Every structure is written in structure tokens, then in C-alpha cells.
Amino acid sequence: LAKGLGGPQDLAVDAGFVYVTNRDAGTVVKIARADGQTTVLASGRARPWAIAIDANFAYFTEYAEGGAVWKVPLAGGAPAIVADHQPFAASIAVDETHVYWSIPGQGRVHRAPK
């Protein structure tokens, strides 16, 4: 579907796109399922790791000492912080109202409003 992504780490899929965190390039991209066209949704991030989507946003974690949990509009736009100071944030999930993530070694799940 897409080549040259460097270090794809995690992905999420909807009816039209595949959303990918690229840890080595520091990007989050969306790839059109129909033709493979790639659009960068976020760049300059510290090791984007896990990703989850809802109808409007992609939510992703940064697996780094100064990591955070972010959201970026699926249609494009500026990323926004959901939760700051989340070192090595790993897995992520969303429901109707909240974002959930884990940080290895803490023994707990974190939650923040969308």
C-alpha cells in the first residue's frame, strides 16, 4: 500500500484510510486505501508509538522521555496535546469521551478527556 515509511510502529484503519505512526521519522501519516496516497498529519514528534482513531481525530502516544499523548484532526490541522509529561507512553485506546493509555512499568492505565 505504501513504501518508504522508515519505521512504521502502529496502525489504525477506517473505511478510507490507514493511519500509521512512524517512530523513526517522527510522523503520523494517513494512507488512502484506494490508491496509497500518503498525507502527513503530524511531524516533528518524539517517536510516535501507538495510535487510535475516532470519527474526527487520530490520537497517538510518544515513546520518549519527554513524551506526551496527542490528537490531530483526521482531515488535517495542528496537533494538540491531550496529556503532557507522559514519559514512554505506549498503548492507546479511545471511547466516546476519553483517551486511555499505559506507561510500561507504572502498573496503571491513564485517562484524559478527549
N, C-alpha and C positions, 0 to 999 in steps of 0.2 A: 504493500500500500504506500509506504514512504521509506525513503533511504536517507542516509547521511545525518541521522539524528544524534549521533555520538553516543550518548549514554542514556537511552530511554530506561526509566525506572518503573513507572507505574502507568496505568491507563484506565480510562472510563469511557463508556460508549453510550451514545444516544441514537436516535433514528437516522441522523445525517452525518455525524462526526465521531471521530475517535480523538479523545483528549489525552495528551501524554506529558508527563513530567520528564524533563531531560536534565538529569543531575549534573552531567559534565559541562553542558553548555549554559546551565543556569536559566533555562527557559521552560515555559509551559506553552505547548502548541496544540492547535486543533487541526485535524486532518480530515478533509472531506472524504467520506466513504465512497462516493461516486467516482471521483477522479484523482484522489490522492493529493489535491492541492493543500499545502500547508500554510497556516497562518499563525504567527507568534502572538500569543495572548499576554505573556509576561516575559520579561528578560531581566538580566542582572540580579537574579535571585541566588541565594546561597544554597546550592544543592537541593533543588526541588525534589521531593521524595514521593509522597503519597498524594493521590488525587481522588476527589469525589465531585459529583455534579448534581445540580438540581435543574429546574426549568430555566433559570436565569444566570447562574454563576457556576464557575469551577472553583473549588476550594482545594488548597494544597498546603502541604507542610514543607518546611525547610529542615533538612537533616544536617544541622551545623550548630556550633557552639552558640552563636547569636541568633538561632533560628526563631521562626515565627509561624503562625498559621495565617494564610492569606485567602482572599477571594478576588476573582476577576470576572467581569461580565463575559458571558459566552459570546456575545456579539462584538466584543472588543471594548476597550476602555482601560482606565487606570486601575491597577491592583490596589486593594485596601486591606489593611491589617485587621484580622479577626481577633487575634491574641498575640501579644508581643512577649518577648523573653520566654520562649519555649524551646530550650536547647534540645537538639536532636529529636524533634517531633517526628513521629513515624506514621503509623496508620491513621486513617481519617475516614469518617462517615458523616452523613448528614440526614436529618429528618425534616419535617415541615418547619420547625422553629429553631433548631440548634445545630451546631457543628460539634463533633466529638473527635478526639484524637488521643493517642497514647504517646508516652515518652518512655523508651526502654529503661528499665532499672528503677522506675518510680513506684511500680506496683499499683497504679491507678489510671483511671480514664478521666480526661479533662473535658469540659463542656463550656461553650460560649454561645450566646445568641447569634443568629445569623446577621 
